[in-house]
Each structure stands twice: as structure tokens, then as C-alpha cells.
Amino acid sequence: EVSTPDVSAVFIYIGLSPNTDYLKGLVPLDSAGFVITNGRMETTTPGVFACGDIRHNSARQAITAAGDGATAALSAERFIREQS
């Protein structure tokens, strides 16, 4: 059946499964496979950060992923500076 809904916008959602199999054993993942981080995007593995849609409790929106990325970058910079 083909229909044409009368809407002003459409939000495309492409899935719920994170592509994080390559991280198993490196960082903690929740039962769905999302990376567990703190508020600074740090994992429990020193020097490894995660942001955006693969992160546990992410809003899975581009705008929040960008904010996560900025936070992760600042946290990574701090981590590198503290290693010196």
C-alpha cells in the first residue's frame, strides 16, 4: 500500500545496534553493546574516550554527538597534558 501522509517533517531513524564489536574486551559495554563512559566521555580504560551514538545513554542526535565530541576532545587534551 502506498500513502502520502500530510506532514511537515520526517525524522529518519536507522537503528539501535551500535557497531562496537571491535571494542569488546577493550572498554566496558552495556548489555546492548553501547560504550559506558562518565560525563567527561572517559571509559575505564585510561586514554580511551567515546562519544556520540555508541555511548551509553546518548540521546542519539547529531547535536548531542557534536557536544560529546567536544567534551571528549577536551578530556583527551587534559589526559595527554597530565601524562607529560
N, C-alpha and C positions, 0 to 999 in steps of 0.2 A: 504494500500500500504506500502510495506517495502522498505526502501532505505538505502544505506550506503554512507553518504557524505564523501568526501575526505577532512578532516580537521585535524589539528594538535592538537587541544584542544577544549574542550567544557566547557562552564560556565553554571552550573545549577542554575536556579533562581526559588525559590519555592513559591514566593508570595509577595503580597504587603500589606496584612492586619495585623497590629500589634495586638498582644494579650494583650490588655491593658484595657479591660472592668473592671477589678478589681481595676483600678486606677481612674475611674470616680468619681468625687467629691473630690478626694484627691489632685490631681495635674491637671494643665491645659493641655488639649489635643487639638490638632488641629482638623479640620473637618474630617480628615481621621483616627483619633484615635492615632496619634503619640504624644509623650510627648514633651512639649515645655520646652526647657532649654536655659540657657545662655552659653557662651563659657567655663564656669567652670563646666558645666553639672549640675548646680543648677536649681531646679524648684523654683516656687514662694512659695512653702511650705518649711519653714525652716527645714534643716536637711534631706531633700529628694532630691536625685540626680538620674539622669537617664543617661544611656549611651548605645551605640550600636544601633542596628536596631530599637528599639522602639522610638528613639529620632527623633524629627522633624528635617529635613534637614540632616539626616545621609546619608553617601554615601552607606550604607548597604553592607559594605565589611568587612571581618574579620580583616584586618589590621587597618582600621579606628575604628572598635569597640574596638580593643585592646588599641588603643590610647585614646579613650573616657574613657575606664575603668581606665586607669592610671590617667587621669585627674580627674575623679570622685573620685578616692581613695584619691588623694592629697587634693582635695577640702573638702572631708569628714573629713580628718585628721585635716585640718585647722579649720573647723567648730567645731569639738569636742574640740580642743585645746582652741578656743576662748570662749567656754562655761564654761571652768574651771576658 
